Amino acid sequence: MAILPQKVQIIPLGGLGEIGKNMTVIRFGDDIIVIDAGLMFPEDDMPGIDLVIPDISYLLDNKDLIRGIILTHGHEDHIGALPYVLKQLAVPVYGTRLTLGILEGLLKENNVSSNGLRSIRPGDEINLGSFIVGFIRVSHSIADAVGISIKTPIGTIVHTGDFKFDQTPVDGKATDFHKFAELGDQGVLVLLSDSTDAESPGFTKSEKTIGANFEEVFRNARERIIIATSSTNIHRIQQAVNIACKYKRKVAILGRSMTNVINIALELGYLNIAPGVMISPDEINKYPTSGVVILTTGSQGDQISPLSRIAMSEYRKIDIITGDTVIISANPIPGNEKSVSRTIDILFRQGAEVIYDKSSGAHVSGHASQEELKLMHNLIRPRFFVPIHGEYRHLIKHAKLAEELGMPKENIIVAENGHILEFTQDTGSFNGKITAGNVLVDGLGVGDVGNIVLRDRRQLAKDGILIVVITMDRQQGCLLAGPDFVSRGFVYVRESEQLMDEAKEKAKAALERCEVEGVTEWGMLKASVRDALGKYLYEKTRRRPMILPIIMEV
Amino acid sequence: MAILPQKVQIIPLGGLGEIGKNMTVIRFGDDIIVIDAGLMFPEDDMPGIDLVIPDISYLLDNKDLIRGIILTHGHEDHIGALPYVLKQLAVPVYGTRLTLGILEGLLKENNVSSNGLRSIRPGDEINLGSFIVGFIRVSHSIADAVGISIKTPIGTIVHTGDFKFDQTPVDGKATDFHKFAELGDQGVLVLLSDSTDAESPGFTKSEKTIGANFEEVFRNARERIIIATSSTNIHRIQQAVNIACKYKRKVAILGRSMTNVINIALELGYLNIAPGVMISPDEINKYPTSGVVILTTGSQGDQISPLSRIAMSEYRKIDIITGDTVIISANPIPGNEKSVSRTIDILFRQGAEVIYDKSSGAHVSGHASQEELKLMHNLIRPRFFVPIHGEYRHLIKHAKLAEELGMPKENIIVAENGHILEFTQDTGSFNGKITAGNVLVDGLGVGDVGNIVLRDRRQLAKDGILIVVITMDRQQGCLLAGPDFVSRGFVYVRESEQLMDEAKEKAKAALERCEVEGVTEWGMLKASVRDALGKYLYEKTRRRPMILPIIMEV
């Protein structure tokens, strides 16, 4: 009997063809490891949905094979699905200390046990089934991020995580060039690399440039300075605090998420703040306006963030004062452009000086630009390449970069979530699909809102609903009362009496036709009312409200 | 009796603090002229709304004083409200030939008469009441655009319209520098100037640069070329056609709006296409793929545009073939980023090469960047300056530019829609407010959807609706049937039977409590059911569907 060639499978469960819900399965024989378990924010066409997580049916079907979940860093699009995943899978979770610190907070909020968390350090290697998993320090817009090397019996896989090559990182700890070079030297079978910024030419700027730009602002500001940034950008927060000290301003933190992350980072030593620098939000108004810096979230225009609430004068502790300087230290996530610019406009209207645009240097990306992506390729020199983490066009751009670097086209695999990518020592190919996709989280419901509910919500949002209540006599099969109308989101009824009266006549006529024709079956009665009303209302209004006939029988 | 000082009033009705629905009123004594009457596309929080037009109550109240509506150019955000405005106001409308040609099509679609349209040419001056209105050629992303000079008895107002200083315009007709300089020499009281690109440093590139970049694409493309751009960008269409001729490709136009505009432009001589170049969409598949260019709309990701439908394989005449090149020759309008990138991703998935990003040079703006805005200021040297056409932050940026140029701060007025700005020869100040704002157009309804309907639509979109039908005995005041539930957009009922059953018990219990307590008033019965259900469902699902109790009495 011939020995079957050994194969490693890579199955992306999320993060391909989308920004968010990153999750990758790696399988060799009966051993599975999972890299990351992130969430994604809902698209415009998912009204009411709070967040989106990957469909993990494949993992539930292969529960016993999972040796662990490996985390690259503590951003929500890499760890945000874990409260849901860990409720269904009791497997160990490996990550750096800060990553696990942030995750622990998240699990606590969701009443999920943190017992399975296992802390590692960059440089560590651990054995998981037939894999040896190594953790490689990378720079990113959060501290303590790592790339992952996975040694399998048939070759090494390198997963970069989210990364950039910051030559002057704030904490002095650069991406581990040497380790990537060493892996490249030893030979890498497959490279999985972050494509988020594959459209950006050149190099991404160093996080340190932010410090210089912040300082420029501090030099010129007369009143308070408000810096809105991501709650997890420890290095940026560190720089803001350092400059605040230099300019003798006290620092207040607004917002639960940032307060939590800062506390964890302080506790674990990722953030250093001298005693006496921090003040509580309640103390802000006790200090002169020229002596305060406020750090907060809301750089994405989120309506319930402290920044938006301050802008709208809805925040108890603080209002914008003319002359305040607000730094929006972030780029809007695609889809958030409008809400971010709305916040900026309101802040300007309140009299603030707002520093926000790209030219202001108030933000740099945490992801590698094209030249850095090329550098990663040249360090790793992989046999096969699978671009991950990005919209489809980002994956395509990244694939083209690899081609430009001389990789044979057939060794570059642009995949989609759920594809099974199968690699031997010499070959890489698609081998079918597994179930993958979006699981929608709405309030406490996980997966209970599907396409039908969403389709209804979209229709309700567009043209509202018209409910037609009809009471029928059970014995006689004739109309006892109604049709009565109740509408919401369709027209303002008080100003549309004539329309509604005529519509009622149409509904009555439809019911009478049914009676004459001897139609008594409810489904047909309803359809008849729905058709007559739908046609009439569309003709009169060019709208298609959801029409819902309800028959009561007495 | 002292003679009152003569005043001119400028009242923006739209376009300030927003992109779109541009409309400005200028009043001197009993003479009113209106510049532009544009529409705006709805914001995210206006579900179901088709478009937004300015509230013209002020004009309706002063019908008899209006001497005319003056148009700067034929974009929708400058002429799109006219079908609605002209139904209510029978006043002459002045514009260049192309502007009126496009407007005529729009009016026809809406069954509005074009009798009041009066064609003018750049350089013309006309008398309207106490105003002398002059038309000044400007470059913009549509042909035949003008700025407006308005000579009033107390001084001249200059309204730039949308403009840029294109030094090498495609049709050789540059912005009329000399006229602006002459006006500046004679003295200008108020400058109203386009702020759309006030955030962009430097100069906006010439439209002609697009031609060179298109040509680069044509040189390399093997299969079909599809160019998606704005239907009204005649100069860009001209360049595409010219290059198509050079590379011996036939040109097909897809989409009603672009076909209409091209026909008008051909008829009026704004577009020159040699005979035999154009083919009908039905002929596309008769030509070799290397011999065809398709011009179409859809560069904003609009789902019903030909480009989106081609991408989705829903367009009858054409499918994407591997190797097709698609040029997205536009920048996404704020809010459209997601839909544009979705279209791009689908095109890539279909195997097209898509050229879209800023670095590709496939699009240039039609609006002046900072250095051009400064040039306009230096040519005009106005006494007072009012930034127009832009989000609030654009107006602020533009105001700051004016300050940098040495204008006294008190002579720069950042206003909002509805503000009455009053100018004498020496002073400029606010003098109250008039009614201004958004009128929402939904289907055939203009203004019948207001805040209440929108609030309902938003709630319905978020968590759906639960209808509770209860039949009561009129005589006894007791429950005859129900409560029965009908829900849409809340939960998938088939999978939520237990939840619905328990909710029904809660509703029943609430009704029984009412009976015990002798509560029979319908409003109170409904409130009691709503409260009990709302509380229960929020507890169980963390959702707040709209709960609509309906009582039938028999």
Boltz contact constraints between the chains, C-beta under 6 A:
constraints:
  - contact:
      token1: [A, 47]
      token2: [B, 461]
      max_distance: 6.0
  - contact:
      token1: [A, 48]
      token2: [B, 462]
      max_distance: 6.0
  - contact:
      token1: [A, 48]
      token2: [B, 463]
      max_distance: 6.0
  - contact:
      token1: [A, 199]
      token2: [B, 357]
      max_distance: 6.0
  - contact:
      token1: [A, 334]
      token2: [B, 337]
      max_distance: 6.0
  - contact:
      token1: [A, 334]
      token2: [B, 338]
      max_distance: 6.0
  - contact:
      token1: [A, 335]
      token2: [B, 338]
      max_distance: 6.0
  - contact:
      token1: [A, 337]
      token2: [B, 334]
      max_distance: 6.0
  - contact:
      token1: [A, 337]
      token2: [B, 337]
      max_distance: 6.0
  - contact:
      token1: [A, 338]
      token2: [B, 334]
      max_distance: 6.0
  - contact:
      token1: [A, 338]
      token2: [B, 335]
      max_distance: 6.0
  - contact:
      token1: [A, 344]
      token2: [B, 393]
      max_distance: 6.0
  - contact:
      token1: [A, 345]
      token2: [B, 391]
      max_distance: 6.0
  - contact:
      token1: [A, 345]
      token2: [B, 392]
      max_distance: 6.0
  - contact:
      token1: [A, 345]
      token2: [B, 393]
      max_distance: 6.0
  - contact:
      token1: [A, 348]
      token2: [B, 392]
      max_distance: 6.0
  - contact:
      token1: [A, 348]
      token2: [B, 393]
      max_distance: 6.0
  - contact:
      token1: [A, 348]
      token2: [B, 396]
      max_distance: 6.0
  - contact:
      token1: [A, 349]
      token2: [B, 392]
      max_distance: 6.0
  - contact:
      token1: [A, 357]
      token2: [B, 199]
      max_distance: 6.0
  - contact:
      token1: [A, 391]
      token2: [B, 345]
      max_distance: 6.0
  - contact:
      token1: [A, 392]
      token2: [B, 345]
      max_distance: 6.0
  - contact:
      token1: [A, 392]
      token2: [B, 348]
      max_distance: 6.0
  - contact:
      token1: [A, 392]
      token2: [B, 349]
      max_distance: 6.0
  - contact:
      token1: [A, 393]
      token2: [B, 344]
      max_distance: 6.0
  - contact:
      token1: [A, 393]
      token2: [B, 345]
      max_distance: 6.0
  - contact:
      token1: [A, 393]
      token2: [B, 348]
      max_distance: 6.0
  - contact:
      token1: [A, 396]
      token2: [B, 348]
      max_distance: 6.0
  - contact:
      token1: [A, 443]
      token2: [B, 541]
      max_distance: 6.0
  - contact:
      token1: [A, 443]
      token2: [B, 542]
      max_distance: 6.0
  - contact:
      token1: [A, 443]
      token2: [B, 543]
      max_distance: 6.0
  - contact:
      token1: [A, 444]
      token2: [B, 541]
      max_distance: 6.0
  - contact:
      token1: [A, 444]
      token2: [B, 542]
      max_distance: 6.0
  - contact:
      token1: [A, 445]
      token2: [B, 541]
      max_distance: 6.0
  - contact:
      token1: [A, 448]
      token2: [B, 491]
      max_distance: 6.0
  - contact:
      token1: [A, 448]
      token2: [B, 492]
      max_distance: 6.0
  - contact:
      token1: [A, 450]
      token2: [B, 492]
      max_distance: 6.0
  - contact:
      token1: [A, 453]
      token2: [B, 489]
      max_distance: 6.0
  - contact:
      token1: [A, 453]
      token2: [B, 492]
      max_distance: 6.0
  - contact:
      token1: [A, 456]
      token2: [B, 488]
      max_distance: 6.0
  - contact:
      token1: [A, 456]
      token2: [B, 489]
      max_distance: 6.0
  - contact:
      token1: [A, 457]
      token2: [B, 461]
      max_distance: 6.0
  - contact:
      token1: [A, 457]
      token2: [B, 464]
      max_distance: 6.0
  - contact:
      token1: [A, 457]
      token2: [B, 489]
      max_distance: 6.0
  - contact:
      token1: [A, 460]
      token2: [B, 460]
      max_distance: 6.0
  - contact:
      token1: [A, 460]
      token2: [B, 489]
      max_distance: 6.0
  - contact:
      token1: [A, 461]
      token2: [B, 47]
      max_distance: 6.0
  - contact:
      token1: [A, 461]
      token2: [B, 457]
      max_distance: 6.0
  - contact:
      token1: [A, 461]
      token2: [B, 461]
      max_distance: 6.0
  - contact:
      token1: [A, 462]
      token2: [B, 48]
      max_distance: 6.0
  - contact:
      token1: [A, 463]
      token2: [B, 48]
      max_distance: 6.0
  - contact:
      token1: [A, 464]
      token2: [B, 457]
      max_distance: 6.0
  - contact:
      token1: [A, 469]
      token2: [B, 550]
      max_distance: 6.0
  - contact:
      token1: [A, 471]
      token2: [B, 552]
      max_distance: 6.0
  - contact:
      token1: [A, 471]
      token2: [B, 554]
      max_distance: 6.0
  - contact:
      token1: [A, 488]
      token2: [B, 456]
      max_distance: 6.0
  - contact:
      token1: [A, 489]
      token2: [B, 453]
      max_distance: 6.0
  - contact:
      token1: [A, 489]
      token2: [B, 456]
      max_distance: 6.0
  - contact:
      token1: [A, 489]
      token2: [B, 457]
      max_distance: 6.0
  - contact:
      token1: [A, 489]
      token2: [B, 460]
      max_distance: 6.0
  - contact:
      token1: [A, 491]
      token2: [B, 448]
      max_distance: 6.0
  - contact:
      token1: [A, 492]
      token2: [B, 450]
      max_distance: 6.0
  - contact:
      token1: [A, 492]
      token2: [B, 453]
      max_distance: 6.0
  - contact:
      token1: [A, 541]
      token2: [B, 443]
      max_distance: 6.0
  - contact:
      token1: [A, 541]
      token2: [B, 444]
      max_distance: 6.0
  - contact:
      token1: [A, 541]
      token2: [B, 445]
      max_distance: 6.0
  - contact:
      token1: [A, 542]
      token2: [B, 443]
      max_distance: 6.0
  - contact:
      token1: [A, 542]
      token2: [B, 444]
      max_distance: 6.0
  - contact:
      token1: [A, 543]
      token2: [B, 443]
      max_distance: 6.0
  - contact:
      token1: [A, 550]
      token2: [B, 469]
      max_distance: 6.0
  - contact:
      token1: [A, 552]
      token2: [B, 471]
      max_distance: 6.0
  - contact:
      token1: [A, 552]
      token2: [B, 552]
      max_distance: 6.0
  - contact:
      token1: [A, 554]
      token2: [B, 471]
      max_distance: 6.0
  - contact:
      token1: [A, 554]
      token2: [B, 480]
      max_distance: 6.0
  - contact:
      token1: [A, 554]
      token2: [B, 554]
      max_distance: 6.0
